[in-house]
Amino acid sequence: MKEFVEFIARHLVDNPDSVHIEESVPNENTIELALKVGPDDVGKVIGKQGKTAQAMRTLLTAIAAKEGKRAILKILD
């Protein structure tokens, strides 16, 4: 899942080297991903009215559901 989010984020931003993802597991059924991009690229990852971020969360939820888990995506400033 981490690689999937990283793939999408790298293709959305102008500076793909600034994309960093931290993965944590608060419990056995939950995966939390924190996405950090450069300050100029935050808007590109979020999208107009948050639609791009919501689409990424929807896809991530579908992938996690296949594994019987819950996924949370946080976009950090």
Summary of the structure (lengths in Angstrom):
residues: 77
radius of gyration: 12.0
end to end distance: 21.0
largest distance: 35.3
contacts: 211
relative contact order: 0.23
helix: 49%
strand: 29%
